[in-house]
Amino acid sequence: MTGKLKAKAPAGRKAKKTNTRSRAPRTATNRAARKTELQYIPWETIPLEDLNPLLQRQFVVGQEIMVARVLLKKGCIVPEHSHHNEQLTYILEGALKFSIDGREIVVHAGEVLCIPGHMPHKAEALEDTVDLDVFNPPRADWINKTDQYLRGEK
């Protein structure tokens, strides 16, 4: 059967007339007004940023998302912190031990951890690790280099 089903009004009552006019098109928002550009960026074209002797990173920023390639040497500690950004961490090589939400979670190569915004967490590299982090929205503190918690000795 094709078409829409219409409900009949109970006996003795008239069916309520529905407004079938289409709405006027909405005006463009600032987000829609900004043109998103296609980006093709090989990792080897992005310089490695040295944050401390055990931690390096690279990242690419889109309009509403950010991906970072993070290289951690064994023993590297990412101190406890939180941010409003949702985070997906995908371990490409190695393993990270997270302390999060009162638990310790070891994430190995091929595994993913999804961290909600505002949830305090810290991590320790159990071996040399390559980690791919995805953030929504992009991390302003990383972009602006105001992420002092990462710029210590360990």
Residue pairs with C-beta under 8 A, 6 or more apart in sequence:
6 15
7 15
8 15
9 15
9 16
31 63
34 63
36 62
36 63
39 60
39 62
41 60
43 58
43 69
46 58
46 59
46 60
47 58
48 56
48 57
48 58
48 71
49 56
49 57
49 58
50 56
51 57
51 147
51 150
51 151
52 76
52 150
52 151
52 152
52 153
52 154
53 73
53 153
54 72
54 73
54 75
54 76
54 125
54 154
55 70
55 71
55 72
55 73
55 76
55 78
55 150
56 70
56 71
57 68
57 69
57 70
57 71
57 142
58 68
58 69
59 66
59 67
59 68
59 69
59 142
60 66
60 67
60 68
61 138
61 143
62 138
64 136
64 137
64 138
65 134
65 135
65 136
65 137
65 138
66 134
66 135
66 136
66 137
66 138
66 139
66 142
67 132
67 133
67 134
67 135
68 132
68 133
68 134
68 135
68 139
68 142
69 130
69 131
69 132
70 129
70 130
70 131
70 132
70 133
71 128
71 129
71 130
71 131
72 78
72 94
72 96
72 123
72 125
72 128
72 129
72 131
73 125
73 128
74 94
74 125
74 126
74 127
74 128
74 129
75 124
75 125
75 154
76 124
76 125
76 129
76 154
77 122
77 123
77 124
77 125
77 154
78 122
78 123
78 124
78 149
78 150
79 122
79 149
79 150
79 152
80 99
80 120
80 121
80 122
81 120
81 121
81 122
81 149
82 118
82 119
82 120
82 121
83 117
83 118
83 139
83 141
84 117
84 118
85 117
85 135
85 136
85 137
85 138
85 139
86 114
86 115
86 116
86 117
86 135
86 136
87 114
87 115
87 117
87 133
87 134
87 135
88 112
88 113
88 114
88 115
88 133
88 134
89 96
89 107
89 112
89 113
89 114
89 115
89 131
89 132
89 133
90 111
90 112
90 131
90 132
90 133
90 134
91 107
91 108
91 109
91 110
91 111
91 112
91 129
91 130
91 131
91 132
92 109
92 130
92 131
92 132
93 109
93 128
93 129
93 130
94 108
94 109
94 125
94 126
94 127
94 128
94 129
94 130
94 131
95 106
95 107
95 108
95 109
95 125
95 126
95 127
95 129
96 106
96 107
96 123
96 124
96 125
96 126
96 129
96 131
97 104
97 105
97 106
97 107
97 123
97 124
97 126
98 104
98 105
98 106
98 107
98 113
98 121
98 122
98 123
99 121
99 122
99 123
100 115
100 119
100 120
100 121
100 122
101 119
101 121
105 113
106 126
107 113
115 121
139 147
140 146
141 147
